[in-house]
Amino acid sequence: MRSEYQKAVLDAYQKKKSEGLISINLIGLSPGQLGDECINVYKERPSDEDEGTLRSFFGSRNQAPSYTEIIENVDIDKFRPVKSFIVGKTTNPELRVVELLAWLIDFKPRPYPVWLIEKNPGKITLPPEPPTPKLSKAIITVLLIAFLGFAIYSYLNYGANKVYLPATTQEKCMHWTGNRYEPISCAAQTSTTPIIGIDFQKLNHFKKINTPDKLTKYDLGKVWYAKIYRKVEFYTDSGMHPIDTNRVLRPLTDYMLKTHTSYYRYLLNLLFWALGGIGLLWLLVIIARKYLVFT
């Protein structure tokens, strides 16, 4: 049946062409001319009944006030299949190509489902319009929770290792905040860590390494450590421990690297989070299918 519709549209084109009833653009058939003709036809006889044909060929209009702007900016190569269908180079074109030609020459009845009904009265009915999907509040909530959880994890695990811009301050002292030094008034009474004189080298470069499993042999000579209450802590610069100021940080050794860090553990952790992310994504898909509401 569809091949009959294609033939009917093509025959109508040839008939109108022989009678001189079609635009010069539909005789020249260059992609540019076909685009111009689409704009002319849209302006001359706009119709809601042809919205489906335009959406199928040019895509959704979204926020555009009309299809004129969309057609003006479309890649002209999009019209080449239409020309190929008209001149006979394509014997089995996409239905959207046939529908566009039917619209351009004002072939009736159109589109194909309407033509099919009129050709077979009483036997075929148009399928109902598909409902428009709308995400429910449950899905939006889950997405927000997932995003919030990822943001918190990223902050807790990687926030201390980010690159900071060189600090400048009028303060004469600084204190340790858990991951790095920050300027503070020398007379401050709120700090829970020792307040020491400002040292811009430490202020800008001394950081605690919260993901030591990322360390490799290339970090030897660039990282220092201290063992505090049987737990090894790693830092990006030498000097005294920021809390226990009587303890000197030691340079990272190959032995400490092998016994207290594991790059394979780091990769395994990445794999774990990757699988967790995939699992969460799959869960969201399942929830979306279950709670998808229609209007």
ChimeraX commands (.cxc) that place a marker at each C-alpha (Angstrom):
marker #1 position 0.00,0.00,0.00 radius 0.5
marker #1 position 2.80,2.40,0.79 radius 0.5
marker #1 position 4.32,1.91,-2.67 radius 0.5
marker #1 position 0.95,2.91,-4.14 radius 0.5
marker #1 position 1.02,6.10,-2.05 radius 0.5
marker #1 position 4.53,6.88,-3.28 radius 0.5
marker #1 position 3.41,6.37,-6.89 radius 0.5
marker #1 position 0.32,8.52,-6.37 radius 0.5
marker #1 position 2.39,11.40,-4.98 radius 0.5
marker #1 position 4.98,11.11,-7.74 radius 0.5
marker #1 position 2.32,10.90,-10.44 radius 0.5
marker #1 position 0.67,14.02,-9.00 radius 0.5
marker #1 position 4.00,15.83,-9.17 radius 0.5
marker #1 position 4.56,14.85,-12.81 radius 0.5
marker #1 position 1.01,15.83,-13.74 radius 0.5
marker #1 position 1.29,19.27,-12.13 radius 0.5
marker #1 position 4.70,19.75,-13.70 radius 0.5
marker #1 position 3.37,18.99,-17.19 radius 0.5
marker #1 position 0.48,21.40,-16.60 radius 0.5
marker #1 position 2.81,24.15,-15.37 radius 0.5
marker #1 position 1.20,24.21,-11.95 radius 0.5
marker #1 position 4.27,23.88,-9.78 radius 0.5
marker #1 position 6.95,26.32,-8.69 radius 0.5
marker #1 position 10.19,26.78,-10.61 radius 0.5
marker #1 position 11.94,25.57,-7.44 radius 0.5
marker #1 position 10.32,22.16,-7.90 radius 0.5
marker #1 position 11.56,22.02,-11.47 radius 0.5
marker #1 position 15.17,22.97,-10.77 radius 0.5
marker #1 position 15.25,20.64,-7.75 radius 0.5
marker #1 position 18.58,21.82,-6.33 radius 0.5
marker #1 position 18.76,21.34,-2.54 radius 0.5
marker #1 position 18.80,25.11,-2.12 radius 0.5
marker #1 position 15.69,25.53,-4.29 radius 0.5
marker #1 position 13.87,22.81,-2.36 radius 0.5
marker #1 position 14.71,24.61,0.88 radius 0.5
marker #1 position 13.40,27.90,-0.53 radius 0.5
marker #1 position 10.22,26.20,-1.68 radius 0.5
marker #1 position 9.66,24.76,1.80 radius 0.5
marker #1 position 9.83,28.28,3.24 radius 0.5
marker #1 position 7.47,29.66,0.59 radius 0.5
marker #1 position 4.91,26.88,1.07 radius 0.5
marker #1 position 5.05,27.18,4.86 radius 0.5
marker #1 position 4.37,30.91,4.66 radius 0.5
marker #1 position 1.64,30.61,2.00 radius 0.5
marker #1 position -0.44,27.78,3.47 radius 0.5
marker #1 position 0.46,26.99,7.06 radius 0.5
marker #1 position -1.69,24.23,8.52 radius 0.5
marker #1 position -1.72,22.33,11.79 radius 0.5
marker #1 position -2.50,19.20,9.80 radius 0.5
marker #1 position 0.99,19.34,8.26 radius 0.5
marker #1 position 2.77,19.80,11.60 radius 0.5
marker #1 position 3.50,16.07,11.79 radius 0.5
marker #1 position 5.09,16.08,8.33 radius 0.5
marker #1 position 7.35,19.02,9.20 radius 0.5
marker #1 position 8.29,17.58,12.58 radius 0.5
marker #1 position 9.17,14.25,10.98 radius 0.5
marker #1 position 11.40,15.84,8.34 radius 0.5
marker #1 position 12.91,18.86,10.13 radius 0.5
marker #1 position 12.68,17.79,13.76 radius 0.5
marker #1 position 10.80,19.25,16.70 radius 0.5
marker #1 position 10.14,22.98,16.64 radius 0.5
marker #1 position 10.79,23.28,20.40 radius 0.5
marker #1 position 10.91,26.99,21.30 radius 0.5
marker #1 position 11.05,28.29,17.72 radius 0.5
marker #1 position 8.00,30.44,16.83 radius 0.5
marker #1 position 7.69,28.70,13.46 radius 0.5
marker #1 position 9.45,26.30,11.13 radius 0.5
marker #1 position 10.70,29.16,8.96 radius 0.5
marker #1 position 13.81,29.72,11.06 radius 0.5
marker #1 position 14.47,25.98,11.30 radius 0.5
marker #1 position 14.21,25.51,7.53 radius 0.5
marker #1 position 16.45,28.51,6.87 radius 0.5
marker #1 position 19.22,27.00,9.01 radius 0.5
marker #1 position 18.88,23.36,8.02 radius 0.5
marker #1 position 21.72,21.62,6.17 radius 0.5
marker #1 position 20.68,21.68,2.50 radius 0.5
marker #1 position 21.99,18.13,2.08 radius 0.5
marker #1 position 18.84,17.12,3.95 radius 0.5
marker #1 position 16.89,17.80,0.73 radius 0.5
marker #1 position 18.98,15.53,-1.52 radius 0.5
marker #1 position 16.83,12.42,-0.80 radius 0.5
marker #1 position 13.77,14.42,-1.93 radius 0.5
marker #1 position 15.42,15.18,-5.26 radius 0.5
marker #1 position 16.55,11.55,-5.62 radius 0.5
marker #1 position 12.95,10.40,-5.09 radius 0.5
marker #1 position 11.54,12.84,-7.64 radius 0.5
marker #1 position 14.05,12.02,-10.39 radius 0.5
marker #1 position 13.73,8.27,-9.79 radius 0.5
marker #1 position 17.14,7.55,-8.27 radius 0.5
marker #1 position 15.46,6.20,-5.13 radius 0.5
marker #1 position 12.76,3.57,-5.50 radius 0.5
marker #1 position 12.14,3.05,-1.80 radius 0.5
marker #1 position 12.46,6.43,-0.06 radius 0.5
marker #1 position 11.70,7.12,3.57 radius 0.5
marker #1 position 8.07,7.96,4.22 radius 0.5
marker #1 position 9.04,11.41,5.52 radius 0.5
marker #1 position 10.57,12.18,2.11 radius 0.5
marker #1 position 7.36,11.20,0.32 radius 0.5
marker #1 position 5.29,13.20,2.81 radius 0.5
marker #1 position 7.41,16.31,2.27 radius 0.5
marker #1 position 6.86,16.15,-1.49 radius 0.5
marker #1 position 3.14,15.59,-0.92 radius 0.5
marker #1 position 3.10,18.74,1.23 radius 0.5
marker #1 position 5.11,20.78,-1.30 radius 0.5
marker #1 position 2.76,20.01,-4.18 radius 0.5
marker #1 position -0.36,20.11,-1.97 radius 0.5
marker #1 position -1.20,16.49,-2.74 radius 0.5
marker #1 position -4.49,15.37,-1.19 radius 0.5
marker #1 position -5.43,13.40,0.75 radius 0.5
marker #1 position -2.33,13.47,2.94 radius 0.5
marker #1 position -0.50,12.30,4.97 radius 0.5
marker #1 position -0.24,8.58,4.27 radius 0.5
marker #1 position -2.60,7.36,7.07 radius 0.5
marker #1 position -5.35,9.72,5.83 radius 0.5
marker #1 position -4.82,8.59,2.23 radius 0.5
marker #1 position -4.97,4.99,3.43 radius 0.5
marker #1 position -8.31,5.52,5.17 radius 0.5
marker #1 position -9.90,7.22,2.18 radius 0.5
marker #1 position -8.65,4.47,-0.12 radius 0.5
marker #1 position -10.08,1.80,2.20 radius 0.5
marker #1 position -13.19,3.38,3.76 radius 0.5
marker #1 position -14.52,1.56,6.80 radius 0.5
marker #1 position -11.56,-0.84,7.00 radius 0.5
marker #1 position -8.79,1.26,8.52 radius 0.5
marker #1 position -8.88,3.75,11.36 radius 0.5
marker #1 position -6.16,6.09,12.49 radius 0.5
marker #1 position -4.30,5.01,15.62 radius 0.5
marker #1 position -4.83,7.26,18.65 radius 0.5
marker #1 position -2.30,9.99,19.27 radius 0.5
marker #1 position 0.44,8.69,21.58 radius 0.5
marker #1 position 0.30,10.24,25.04 radius 0.5
marker #1 position 2.89,12.82,25.91 radius 0.5
marker #1 position 5.27,11.45,28.56 radius 0.5
marker #1 position 5.95,13.52,31.64 radius 0.5
marker #1 position 8.46,12.76,34.35 radius 0.5
marker #1 position 6.87,12.31,37.75 radius 0.5
marker #1 position 8.04,14.02,40.92 radius 0.5
marker #1 position 9.41,10.68,42.16 radius 0.5
marker #1 position 11.91,10.49,39.29 radius 0.5
marker #1 position 12.96,14.11,39.71 radius 0.5
marker #1 position 13.49,13.50,43.43 radius 0.5
marker #1 position 15.64,10.43,42.78 radius 0.5
marker #1 position 17.74,12.33,40.25 radius 0.5
marker #1 position 18.29,15.17,42.70 radius 0.5
marker #1 position 19.28,12.76,45.48 radius 0.5
marker #1 position 21.71,10.98,43.15 radius 0.5
marker #1 position 23.28,14.26,42.08 radius 0.5
marker #1 position 23.52,15.46,45.68 radius 0.5
marker #1 position 25.15,12.19,46.78 radius 0.5
marker #1 position 27.72,12.37,43.98 radius 0.5
marker #1 position 28.50,16.01,44.81 radius 0.5
marker #1 position 29.02,15.20,48.50 radius 0.5
marker #1 position 31.25,12.24,47.68 radius 0.5
marker #1 position 33.34,14.33,45.29 radius 0.5
marker #1 position 33.75,17.09,47.84 radius 0.5
marker #1 position 34.73,14.77,50.69 radius 0.5
marker #1 position 37.17,12.70,48.67 radius 0.5
marker #1 position 38.71,15.12,46.23 radius 0.5
marker #1 position 38.08,18.61,47.57 radius 0.5
marker #1 position 41.33,18.65,49.52 radius 0.5
marker #1 position 43.41,17.72,46.49 radius 0.5
marker #1 position 42.21,20.40,44.11 radius 0.5
marker #1 position 44.58,23.10,42.89 radius 0.5
marker #1 position 44.25,26.35,44.81 radius 0.5
marker #1 position 45.24,29.75,43.49 radius 0.5
marker #1 position 48.18,31.39,45.27 radius 0.5
marker #1 position 46.90,32.97,48.47 radius 0.5
marker #1 position 47.38,36.61,49.40 radius 0.5
marker #1 position 46.23,37.95,52.73 radius 0.5
marker #1 position 46.73,40.77,55.19 radius 0.5
marker #1 position 46.68,38.31,58.11 radius 0.5
marker #1 position 49.97,37.59,59.85 radius 0.5
marker #1 position 49.04,34.09,61.02 radius 0.5
marker #1 position 47.51,30.88,59.70 radius 0.5
marker #1 position 46.06,27.65,61.07 radius 0.5
marker #1 position 45.39,24.11,59.87 radius 0.5
marker #1 position 41.81,23.38,58.71 radius 0.5
marker #1 position 42.14,19.64,58.21 radius 0.5
marker #1 position 43.30,19.61,54.61 radius 0.5
marker #1 position 45.28,22.82,54.20 radius 0.5
marker #1 position 46.44,25.99,55.94 radius 0.5
marker #1 position 44.23,29.08,55.87 radius 0.5
marker #1 position 44.95,32.65,57.02 radius 0.5
marker #1 position 43.61,33.68,60.43 radius 0.5
marker #1 position 44.02,36.54,62.86 radius 0.5
marker #1 position 46.88,35.99,65.28 radius 0.5
marker #1 position 44.51,36.91,68.10 radius 0.5
marker #1 position 41.75,34.52,67.03 radius 0.5
marker #1 position 40.20,32.47,69.81 radius 0.5
marker #1 position 38.11,30.10,67.68 radius 0.5
marker #1 position 40.81,27.90,66.13 radius 0.5
marker #1 position 41.09,24.32,67.40 radius 0.5
marker #1 position 44.53,23.88,65.83 radius 0.5
marker #1 position 47.81,25.69,66.54 radius 0.5
marker #1 position 48.03,29.24,65.17 radius 0.5
marker #1 position 51.42,29.91,63.60 radius 0.5
marker #1 position 53.06,32.73,61.69 radius 0.5
marker #1 position 52.09,33.12,58.06 radius 0.5
marker #1 position 54.19,31.08,55.61 radius 0.5
marker #1 position 53.08,31.56,52.01 radius 0.5
marker #1 position 55.01,28.51,50.84 radius 0.5
marker #1 position 52.97,26.31,53.16 radius 0.5
marker #1 position 49.80,28.33,52.59 radius 0.5
marker #1 position 49.95,27.66,48.86 radius 0.5
marker #1 position 51.60,24.26,48.63 radius 0.5
marker #1 position 51.17,22.32,51.86 radius 0.5
marker #1 position 48.13,20.02,51.55 radius 0.5
marker #1 position 47.03,16.74,53.03 radius 0.5
marker #1 position 46.68,13.91,50.48 radius 0.5
marker #1 position 43.31,12.27,51.08 radius 0.5
marker #1 position 43.65,9.69,48.32 radius 0.5
marker #1 position 47.08,8.14,48.99 radius 0.5
marker #1 position 46.27,5.08,46.88 radius 0.5
marker #1 position 46.77,7.31,43.83 radius 0.5
marker #1 position 50.45,7.72,44.74 radius 0.5
marker #1 position 53.04,5.94,42.59 radius 0.5
marker #1 position 56.80,5.65,42.49 radius 0.5
marker #1 position 56.85,8.93,40.55 radius 0.5
marker #1 position 55.79,10.67,43.76 radius 0.5
marker #1 position 58.94,9.65,45.58 radius 0.5
marker #1 position 60.76,12.84,46.57 radius 0.5
marker #1 position 57.56,14.86,46.14 radius 0.5
marker #1 position 55.49,13.55,49.06 radius 0.5
marker #1 position 56.09,13.41,52.82 radius 0.5
marker #1 position 54.43,11.39,55.57 radius 0.5
marker #1 position 53.97,10.96,59.29 radius 0.5
marker #1 position 52.63,8.08,61.34 radius 0.5
marker #1 position 50.06,9.39,63.83 radius 0.5
marker #1 position 48.39,6.90,66.18 radius 0.5
marker #1 position 49.42,4.02,63.88 radius 0.5
marker #1 position 47.84,5.74,60.91 radius 0.5
marker #1 position 50.01,7.06,58.08 radius 0.5
marker #1 position 49.22,10.52,56.76 radius 0.5
marker #1 position 50.64,11.94,53.52 radius 0.5
marker #1 position 51.37,15.56,52.63 radius 0.5
marker #1 position 52.47,17.52,49.59 radius 0.5
marker #1 position 55.35,19.36,51.27 radius 0.5
marker #1 position 57.98,18.88,53.97 radius 0.5
marker #1 position 58.16,20.43,57.43 radius 0.5
marker #1 position 56.45,19.81,60.75 radius 0.5
marker #1 position 53.18,17.94,61.20 radius 0.5
marker #1 position 50.38,20.55,61.15 radius 0.5
marker #1 position 48.81,19.33,64.42 radius 0.5
marker #1 position 51.64,17.63,66.28 radius 0.5
marker #1 position 54.16,20.40,65.65 radius 0.5
marker #1 position 56.91,18.43,67.42 radius 0.5
marker #1 position 56.83,15.73,64.76 radius 0.5
marker #1 position 58.88,16.12,61.57 radius 0.5
marker #1 position 57.43,14.84,58.30 radius 0.5
marker #1 position 59.58,12.29,56.53 radius 0.5
marker #1 position 60.08,11.90,52.77 radius 0.5
marker #1 position 58.08,9.11,51.18 radius 0.5
marker #1 position 60.14,5.94,50.71 radius 0.5
marker #1 position 59.61,3.01,48.41 radius 0.5
marker #1 position 58.94,0.82,51.46 radius 0.5
marker #1 position 56.20,3.13,52.78 radius 0.5
marker #1 position 54.71,3.39,49.32 radius 0.5
marker #1 position 54.48,-0.39,48.96 radius 0.5
marker #1 position 53.25,-1.10,52.49 radius 0.5
marker #1 position 50.75,1.71,52.99 radius 0.5
marker #1 position 49.36,2.49,49.54 radius 0.5
marker #1 position 47.99,0.41,46.72 radius 0.5
marker #1 position 47.41,1.75,43.23 radius 0.5
marker #1 position 45.50,-1.45,42.46 radius 0.5
marker #1 position 43.21,-0.66,45.38 radius 0.5
marker #1 position 42.68,2.78,43.86 radius 0.5
marker #1 position 41.76,1.22,40.51 radius 0.5
marker #1 position 39.48,-1.25,42.27 radius 0.5
marker #1 position 37.81,1.65,44.06 radius 0.5
marker #1 position 37.28,3.41,40.74 radius 0.5
marker #1 position 35.78,0.22,39.33 radius 0.5
marker #1 position 33.52,-0.07,42.36 radius 0.5
marker #1 position 32.21,3.47,41.91 radius 0.5
marker #1 position 31.85,2.98,38.16 radius 0.5
marker #1 position 29.77,-0.16,38.71 radius 0.5
marker #1 position 27.81,1.69,41.37 radius 0.5
marker #1 position 27.12,4.50,38.92 radius 0.5
marker #1 position 25.98,2.04,36.27 radius 0.5
marker #1 position 23.77,0.32,38.85 radius 0.5
marker #1 position 22.27,3.65,39.89 radius 0.5
marker #1 position 21.64,4.57,36.26 radius 0.5
marker #1 position 19.93,1.23,35.67 radius 0.5
marker #1 position 17.81,1.78,38.80 radius 0.5
marker #1 position 16.78,5.18,37.50 radius 0.5
marker #1 position 15.74,3.60,34.20 radius 0.5
marker #1 position 13.62,1.02,36.04 radius 0.5
marker #1 position 12.03,3.72,38.21 radius 0.5
marker #1 position 11.42,5.87,35.14 radius 0.5
marker #1 position 9.58,3.04,33.43 radius 0.5
marker #1 position 7.53,2.31,36.53 radius 0.5
marker #1 position 6.59,5.84,37.50 radius 0.5
marker #1 position 6.31,7.46,34.09 radius 0.5
marker #1 position 3.03,9.34,34.07 radius 0.5
marker #1 position 1.07,10.53,31.08 radius 0.5
marker #1 position -0.99,13.55,30.45 radius 0.5
marker link #1:1,2 radius 0.2
marker link #1:2,3 radius 0.2
marker link #1:3,4 radius 0.2
marker link #1:4,5 radius 0.2
marker link #1:5,6 radius 0.2
marker link #1:6,7 radius 0.2
marker link #1:7,8 radius 0.2
marker link #1:8,9 radius 0.2
marker link #1:9,10 radius 0.2
marker link #1:10,11 radius 0.2
marker link #1:11,12 radius 0.2
marker link #1:12,13 radius 0.2
marker link #1:13,14 radius 0.2
marker link #1:14,15 radius 0.2
marker link #1:15,16 radius 0.2
marker link #1:16,17 radius 0.2
marker link #1:17,18 radius 0.2
marker link #1:18,19 radius 0.2
marker link #1:19,20 radius 0.2
marker link #1:20,21 radius 0.2
marker link #1:21,22 radius 0.2
marker link #1:22,23 radius 0.2
marker link #1:23,24 radius 0.2
marker link #1:24,25 radius 0.2
marker link #1:25,26 radius 0.2
marker link #1:26,27 radius 0.2
marker link #1:27,28 radius 0.2
marker link #1:28,29 radius 0.2
marker link #1:29,30 radius 0.2
marker link #1:30,31 radius 0.2
marker link #1:31,32 radius 0.2
marker link #1:32,33 radius 0.2
marker link #1:33,34 radius 0.2
marker link #1:34,35 radius 0.2
marker link #1:35,36 radius 0.2
marker link #1:36,37 radius 0.2
marker link #1:37,38 radius 0.2
marker link #1:38,39 radius 0.2
marker link #1:39,40 radius 0.2
marker link #1:40,41 radius 0.2
marker link #1:41,42 radius 0.2
marker link #1:42,43 radius 0.2
marker link #1:43,44 radius 0.2
marker link #1:44,45 radius 0.2
marker link #1:45,46 radius 0.2
marker link #1:46,47 radius 0.2
marker link #1:47,48 radius 0.2
marker link #1:48,49 radius 0.2
marker link #1:49,50 radius 0.2
marker link #1:50,51 radius 0.2
marker link #1:51,52 radius 0.2
marker link #1:52,53 radius 0.2
marker link #1:53,54 radius 0.2
marker link #1:54,55 radius 0.2
marker link #1:55,56 radius 0.2
marker link #1:56,57 radius 0.2
marker link #1:57,58 radius 0.2
marker link #1:58,59 radius 0.2
marker link #1:59,60 radius 0.2
marker link #1:60,61 radius 0.2
marker link #1:61,62 radius 0.2
marker link #1:62,63 radius 0.2
marker link #1:63,64 radius 0.2
marker link #1:64,65 radius 0.2
marker link #1:65,66 radius 0.2
marker link #1:66,67 radius 0.2
marker link #1:67,68 radius 0.2
marker link #1:68,69 radius 0.2
marker link #1:69,70 radius 0.2
marker link #1:70,71 radius 0.2
marker link #1:71,72 radius 0.2
marker link #1:72,73 radius 0.2
marker link #1:73,74 radius 0.2
marker link #1:74,75 radius 0.2
marker link #1:75,76 radius 0.2
marker link #1:76,77 radius 0.2
marker link #1:77,78 radius 0.2
marker link #1:78,79 radius 0.2
marker link #1:79,80 radius 0.2
marker link #1:80,81 radius 0.2
marker link #1:81,82 radius 0.2
marker link #1:82,83 radius 0.2
marker link #1:83,84 radius 0.2
marker link #1:84,85 radius 0.2
marker link #1:85,86 radius 0.2
marker link #1:86,87 radius 0.2
marker link #1:87,88 radius 0.2
marker link #1:88,89 radius 0.2
marker link #1:89,90 radius 0.2
marker link #1:90,91 radius 0.2
marker link #1:91,92 radius 0.2
marker link #1:92,93 radius 0.2
marker link #1:93,94 radius 0.2
marker link #1:94,95 radius 0.2
marker link #1:95,96 radius 0.2
marker link #1:96,97 radius 0.2
marker link #1:97,98 radius 0.2
marker link #1:98,99 radius 0.2
marker link #1:99,100 radius 0.2
marker link #1:100,101 radius 0.2
marker link #1:101,102 radius 0.2
marker link #1:102,103 radius 0.2
marker link #1:103,104 radius 0.2
marker link #1:104,105 radius 0.2
marker link #1:105,106 radius 0.2
marker link #1:106,107 radius 0.2
marker link #1:107,108 radius 0.2
marker link #1:108,109 radius 0.2
marker link #1:109,110 radius 0.2
marker link #1:110,111 radius 0.2
marker link #1:111,112 radius 0.2
marker link #1:112,113 radius 0.2
marker link #1:113,114 radius 0.2
marker link #1:114,115 radius 0.2
marker link #1:115,116 radius 0.2
marker link #1:116,117 radius 0.2
marker link #1:117,118 radius 0.2
marker link #1:118,119 radius 0.2
marker link #1:119,120 radius 0.2
marker link #1:120,121 radius 0.2
marker link #1:121,122 radius 0.2
marker link #1:122,123 radius 0.2
marker link #1:123,124 radius 0.2
marker link #1:124,125 radius 0.2
marker link #1:125,126 radius 0.2
marker link #1:126,127 radius 0.2
marker link #1:127,128 radius 0.2
marker link #1:128,129 radius 0.2
marker link #1:129,130 radius 0.2
marker link #1:130,131 radius 0.2
marker link #1:131,132 radius 0.2
marker link #1:132,133 radius 0.2
marker link #1:133,134 radius 0.2
marker link #1:134,135 radius 0.2
marker link #1:135,136 radius 0.2
marker link #1:136,137 radius 0.2
marker link #1:137,138 radius 0.2
marker link #1:138,139 radius 0.2
marker link #1:139,140 radius 0.2
marker link #1:140,141 radius 0.2
marker link #1:141,142 radius 0.2
marker link #1:142,143 radius 0.2
marker link #1:143,144 radius 0.2
marker link #1:144,145 radius 0.2
marker link #1:145,146 radius 0.2
marker link #1:146,147 radius 0.2
marker link #1:147,148 radius 0.2
marker link #1:148,149 radius 0.2
marker link #1:149,150 radius 0.2
marker link #1:150,151 radius 0.2
marker link #1:151,152 radius 0.2
marker link #1:152,153 radius 0.2
marker link #1:153,154 radius 0.2
marker link #1:154,155 radius 0.2
marker link #1:155,156 radius 0.2
marker link #1:156,157 radius 0.2
marker link #1:157,158 radius 0.2
marker link #1:158,159 radius 0.2
marker link #1:159,160 radius 0.2
marker link #1:160,161 radius 0.2
marker link #1:161,162 radius 0.2
marker link #1:162,163 radius 0.2
marker link #1:163,164 radius 0.2
marker link #1:164,165 radius 0.2
marker link #1:165,166 radius 0.2
marker link #1:166,167 radius 0.2
marker link #1:167,168 radius 0.2
marker link #1:168,169 radius 0.2
marker link #1:169,170 radius 0.2
marker link #1:170,171 radius 0.2
marker link #1:171,172 radius 0.2
marker link #1:172,173 radius 0.2
marker link #1:173,174 radius 0.2
marker link #1:174,175 radius 0.2
marker link #1:175,176 radius 0.2
marker link #1:176,177 radius 0.2
marker link #1:177,178 radius 0.2
marker link #1:178,179 radius 0.2
marker link #1:179,180 radius 0.2
marker link #1:180,181 radius 0.2
marker link #1:181,182 radius 0.2
marker link #1:182,183 radius 0.2
marker link #1:183,184 radius 0.2
marker link #1:184,185 radius 0.2
marker link #1:185,186 radius 0.2
marker link #1:186,187 radius 0.2
marker link #1:187,188 radius 0.2
marker link #1:188,189 radius 0.2
marker link #1:189,190 radius 0.2
marker link #1:190,191 radius 0.2
marker link #1:191,192 radius 0.2
marker link #1:192,193 radius 0.2
marker link #1:193,194 radius 0.2
marker link #1:194,195 radius 0.2
marker link #1:195,196 radius 0.2
marker link #1:196,197 radius 0.2
marker link #1:197,198 radius 0.2
marker link #1:198,199 radius 0.2
marker link #1:199,200 radius 0.2
marker link #1:200,201 radius 0.2
marker link #1:201,202 radius 0.2
marker link #1:202,203 radius 0.2
marker link #1:203,204 radius 0.2
marker link #1:204,205 radius 0.2
marker link #1:205,206 radius 0.2
marker link #1:206,207 radius 0.2
marker link #1:207,208 radius 0.2
marker link #1:208,209 radius 0.2
marker link #1:209,210 radius 0.2
marker link #1:210,211 radius 0.2
marker link #1:211,212 radius 0.2
marker link #1:212,213 radius 0.2
marker link #1:213,214 radius 0.2
marker link #1:214,215 radius 0.2
marker link #1:215,216 radius 0.2
marker link #1:216,217 radius 0.2
marker link #1:217,218 radius 0.2
marker link #1:218,219 radius 0.2
marker link #1:219,220 radius 0.2
marker link #1:220,221 radius 0.2
marker link #1:221,222 radius 0.2
marker link #1:222,223 radius 0.2
marker link #1:223,224 radius 0.2
marker link #1:224,225 radius 0.2
marker link #1:225,226 radius 0.2
marker link #1:226,227 radius 0.2
marker link #1:227,228 radius 0.2
marker link #1:228,229 radius 0.2
marker link #1:229,230 radius 0.2
marker link #1:230,231 radius 0.2
marker link #1:231,232 radius 0.2
marker link #1:232,233 radius 0.2
marker link #1:233,234 radius 0.2
marker link #1:234,235 radius 0.2
marker link #1:235,236 radius 0.2
marker link #1:236,237 radius 0.2
marker link #1:237,238 radius 0.2
marker link #1:238,239 radius 0.2
marker link #1:239,240 radius 0.2
marker link #1:240,241 radius 0.2
marker link #1:241,242 radius 0.2
marker link #1:242,243 radius 0.2
marker link #1:243,244 radius 0.2
marker link #1:244,245 radius 0.2
marker link #1:245,246 radius 0.2
marker link #1:246,247 radius 0.2
marker link #1:247,248 radius 0.2
marker link #1:248,249 radius 0.2
marker link #1:249,250 radius 0.2
marker link #1:250,251 radius 0.2
marker link #1:251,252 radius 0.2
marker link #1:252,253 radius 0.2
marker link #1:253,254 radius 0.2
marker link #1:254,255 radius 0.2
marker link #1:255,256 radius 0.2
marker link #1:256,257 radius 0.2
marker link #1:257,258 radius 0.2
marker link #1:258,259 radius 0.2
marker link #1:259,260 radius 0.2
marker link #1:260,261 radius 0.2
marker link #1:261,262 radius 0.2
marker link #1:262,263 radius 0.2
marker link #1:263,264 radius 0.2
marker link #1:264,265 radius 0.2
marker link #1:265,266 radius 0.2
marker link #1:266,267 radius 0.2
marker link #1:267,268 radius 0.2
marker link #1:268,269 radius 0.2
marker link #1:269,270 radius 0.2
marker link #1:270,271 radius 0.2
marker link #1:271,272 radius 0.2
marker link #1:272,273 radius 0.2
marker link #1:273,274 radius 0.2
marker link #1:274,275 radius 0.2
marker link #1:275,276 radius 0.2
marker link #1:276,277 radius 0.2
marker link #1:277,278 radius 0.2
marker link #1:278,279 radius 0.2
marker link #1:279,280 radius 0.2
marker link #1:280,281 radius 0.2
marker link #1:281,282 radius 0.2
marker link #1:282,283 radius 0.2
marker link #1:283,284 radius 0.2
marker link #1:284,285 radius 0.2
marker link #1:285,286 radius 0.2
marker link #1:286,287 radius 0.2
marker link #1:287,288 radius 0.2
marker link #1:288,289 radius 0.2
marker link #1:289,290 radius 0.2
marker link #1:290,291 radius 0.2
marker link #1:291,292 radius 0.2
marker link #1:292,293 radius 0.2
marker link #1:293,294 radius 0.2
marker link #1:294,295 radius 0.2
view
